[in-house]
Every structure is written in structure tokens, then in C-alpha cells.
Amino acid sequence: MIVRQELEKDYPQVFELVEQAFKNAEHSDHQEQFLVEKLRRSDAFIPELSIVAEIENEIVGHILFTRLSVKNNDKAFNSLALAPVSVKPQYQGQGIGSQLISYGHKIARELGYESVILIGHEKYYPRFGYKKTSNFGISFPFDLPEENGMAIELIPDALKNVTGIVTYPKEFGID
């Protein structure tokens, strides 16, 4: 398997992959493929952090990290959003998502990013070091079960003095 930066020629395959990956997902609006397209055209997009997993020239996984901020009054702290991570249904459960997350963390660190924030499954993401955002004094601008809002410090103590509310890029459609 090859894990690499997504290229423009991959966009149609990634659109289909994301659509398939979330087709039967319980907690989904089934619009993730359109979100990826919107984010690619936004200021939040970081080409190096749109990553694919490829097996024999077939894209079987994709992950996207985009810029977001945590705001507290007049202070803002830059971070990344991890959303979405997608694996073709027939390849799920084989560690592809894990490899994409680990590789994405590595590239994000190399690019100088210090943390990642996500909304996800409370039993899946802690294995990568994610902790509840409430542990850091970070909240979301909408109601969310506490255990599903998570963050990771890519460098030690990156979120030590960060508190506030997550502010998503407008493409997420969250006011």
C-alpha cells in the first residue's frame, strides 16, 4: 500500500470513495464527499494534508486535515480539523484508516501544526492519543456528547494554555 498526497487527478476517485465509505454510516448526513470538494476550494485547505491510500493503483482510503481555530474572546489559536477519514467498505477493518491518521499526524507535525481536533467515535480515536476536548478547556459551537469531541497534541503541551470554542471554516456549514 502506498500512502501519499492526493493529486488533482485523484479527485473523482476520492469523491466516489468518500461517498461509498459513508453510504451506510449511522451518524452521517451522507454529504461528506461534497464537504471534501468545498474544503479543497477553501482557504482552510492544505494540499499536503489531503492524503490517499492506494493499493494497485486503486484509491482505497482518504483523509483530510484542514485549518480551524479555537477562539476565546479576542484570542485565536490555530489547529487542524480531521474530517473526514474514509476507507472503501471492502477495505475497512484492515488498518488503512490507522495508517492514514498516523501519516497525517507526521506530515502535520512536519508542517508545523501542533494539534488536531475532531468529532469522532470515542472508542476509535483514543488509540492515537486523542483525548476529550473538555480536558483542554475546548468546546464546540453546538451540542455534542462530551466523549465525541476530541483533540491531540502533536507536540507536548501544545494545548496547555488554549481554551475556547472551536471555529470551523464556513465550508463546514456550522455557524
NUBA-666461 format. One line per 10 residues: their letters; for each residue x, y, z of C-alpha. Coordinates in nm, 3 decimals. Layout:
// residues N
A	X/Y/Z ~ ...
// end
This chain:
// residues 175
MIVRQELEKD	0.000/0.000/0.000 ~ 0.118/0.350/-0.084 ~ 0.017/0.646/0.134 ~ 0.070/0.978/-0.044 ~ -0.060/1.329/-0.101 ~ -0.379/1.344/-0.303 ~ -0.337/1.478/-0.657 ~ -0.594/1.665/-0.863 ~ -0.632/1.363/-1.092 ~ -0.746/1.163/-0.784
YPQVFELVEQ	-1.048/1.387/-0.714 ~ -1.312/1.180/-0.899 ~ -1.193/0.855/-0.738 ~ -1.182/1.019/-0.394 ~ -1.536/1.159/-0.439 ~ -1.666/0.808/-0.510 ~ -1.463/0.657/-0.226 ~ -1.592/0.906/0.033 ~ -1.949/0.855/-0.087 ~ -1.913/0.474/-0.055
AFKNAEHSDH	-1.741/0.495/0.283 ~ -2.029/0.690/0.441 ~ -2.320/0.536/0.248 ~ -2.432/0.318/0.540 ~ -2.281/0.520/0.825 ~ -2.523/0.571/1.112 ~ -2.402/0.917/1.219 ~ -2.371/1.082/0.878 ~ -2.560/1.330/0.664 ~ -2.414/1.145/0.360
QEQFLVEKLR	-2.273/1.473/0.229 ~ -1.908/1.413/0.323 ~ -1.797/1.386/-0.042 ~ -1.938/1.735/-0.108 ~ -1.769/1.869/0.206 ~ -1.433/1.744/0.075 ~ -1.494/1.927/-0.254 ~ -1.587/2.251/-0.076 ~ -1.287/2.230/0.156 ~ -1.047/2.179/-0.136
RSDAFIPELS	-1.159/2.517/-0.272 ~ -1.130/2.695/0.065 ~ -0.861/2.888/0.248 ~ -0.864/2.609/0.507 ~ -0.727/2.356/0.255 ~ -0.371/2.230/0.295 ~ -0.279/2.017/-0.010 ~ -0.014/1.817/0.180 ~ -0.279/1.711/0.432 ~ -0.523/1.566/0.179
IVAEIENEIV	-0.386/1.213/0.179 ~ -0.479/0.892/-0.001 ~ -0.404/0.524/0.049 ~ -0.356/0.335/-0.275 ~ -0.340/-0.038/-0.346 ~ -0.252/-0.147/-0.701 ~ -0.345/0.196/-0.845 ~ -0.683/0.192/-0.668 ~ -0.751/0.458/-0.406 ~ -0.891/0.273/-0.106
GHILFTRLSV	-0.863/0.541/0.162 ~ -0.858/0.918/0.207 ~ -0.809/1.156/0.497 ~ -0.838/1.532/0.511 ~ -0.696/1.773/0.767 ~ -0.794/2.139/0.727 ~ -0.724/2.456/0.922 ~ -0.953/2.562/1.204 ~ -0.916/2.780/1.509 ~ -1.006/2.785/1.875
KNNDKAFNSL	-1.131/3.128/1.977 ~ -1.153/3.279/2.322 ~ -1.269/3.642/2.319 ~ -1.005/3.822/2.114 ~ -0.752/3.536/2.112 ~ -0.738/3.268/1.844 ~ -0.527/2.955/1.836 ~ -0.467/2.771/1.509 ~ -0.526/2.398/1.490 ~ -0.640/2.137/1.240
ALAPVSVKPQ	-0.970/1.960/1.187 ~ -0.959/1.593/1.094 ~ -1.265/1.533/0.878 ~ -1.340/1.308/0.711 ~ -1.140/0.985/0.714 ~ -1.276/0.743/0.456 ~ -1.197/0.384/0.366 ~ -1.374/0.181/0.097 ~ -1.616/-0.057/0.269 ~ -1.443/-0.374/0.143
YQGQGIGSQL	-1.111/-0.249/0.290 ~ -1.242/-0.134/0.630 ~ -1.103/-0.304/0.938 ~ -0.761/-0.362/0.779 ~ -0.574/-0.074/0.941 ~ -0.589/0.164/0.644 ~ -0.760/0.437/0.845 ~ -0.499/0.398/1.119 ~ -0.216/0.436/0.868 ~ -0.378/0.746/0.718
ISYGHKIARE	-0.419/0.905/1.063 ~ -0.062/0.828/1.170 ~ 0.083/0.951/0.842 ~ -0.133/1.264/0.856 ~ -0.010/1.340/1.209 ~ 0.350/1.303/1.091 ~ 0.302/1.539/0.794 ~ 0.109/1.790/1.008 ~ 0.396/1.795/1.261 ~ 0.649/1.846/0.978
LGYESVILIG	0.441/2.140/0.851 ~ 0.447/2.300/1.196 ~ 0.097/2.221/1.316 ~ 0.070/2.149/1.687 ~ -0.274/1.994/1.737 ~ -0.574/1.829/1.572 ~ -0.939/1.849/1.677 ~ -1.211/1.612/1.564 ~ -1.558/1.480/1.624 ~ -1.548/1.104/1.621
HEKYYPRFGY	-1.605/0.767/1.777 ~ -1.496/0.763/2.141 ~ -1.358/0.409/2.117 ~ -1.157/0.457/1.796 ~ -0.959/0.780/1.822 ~ -0.812/0.748/2.175 ~ -0.579/0.474/2.044 ~ -0.398/0.751/1.852 ~ -0.367/0.971/2.161 ~ -0.686/1.174/2.124
KKTSNFGISF	-0.843/1.299/2.447 ~ -1.171/1.475/2.517 ~ -1.151/1.843/2.425 ~ -1.310/1.920/2.762 ~ -0.979/1.808/2.918 ~ -0.821/2.108/2.746 ~ -1.098/2.362/2.807 ~ -1.207/2.348/2.443 ~ -1.573/2.327/2.344 ~ -1.781/2.317/2.027
PFDLPEENGM	-2.033/2.573/1.898 ~ -2.311/2.310/1.908 ~ -2.433/2.034/2.137 ~ -2.218/1.725/2.120 ~ -2.173/1.432/2.358 ~ -1.857/1.516/2.552 ~ -1.685/1.188/2.462 ~ -1.712/1.257/2.087 ~ -1.522/1.588/2.079 ~ -1.150/1.509/2.087
AIELIPDALK	-0.810/1.666/2.038 ~ -0.450/1.554/2.019 ~ -0.135/1.749/2.092 ~ 0.109/1.678/1.810 ~ 0.381/1.835/2.022 ~ 0.386/1.812/2.403 ~ 0.173/2.072/2.584 ~ 0.055/2.232/2.258 ~ -0.292/2.286/2.409 ~ -0.173/2.362/2.762
NVTGIVTYPK	-0.288/2.724/2.767 ~ -0.555/2.701/2.498 ~ -0.921/2.742/2.591 ~ -1.219/2.846/2.388 ~ -1.466/2.743/2.123 ~ -1.379/2.559/1.802 ~ -1.440/2.777/1.497 ~ -1.479/2.578/1.179 ~ -1.420/2.708/0.826 ~ -1.750/2.826/0.674
EFGID	-1.746/2.530/0.433 ~ -1.846/2.303/0.723 ~ -2.176/2.491/0.740 ~ -2.152/2.543/1.116 ~ -2.244/2.886/1.246
// end
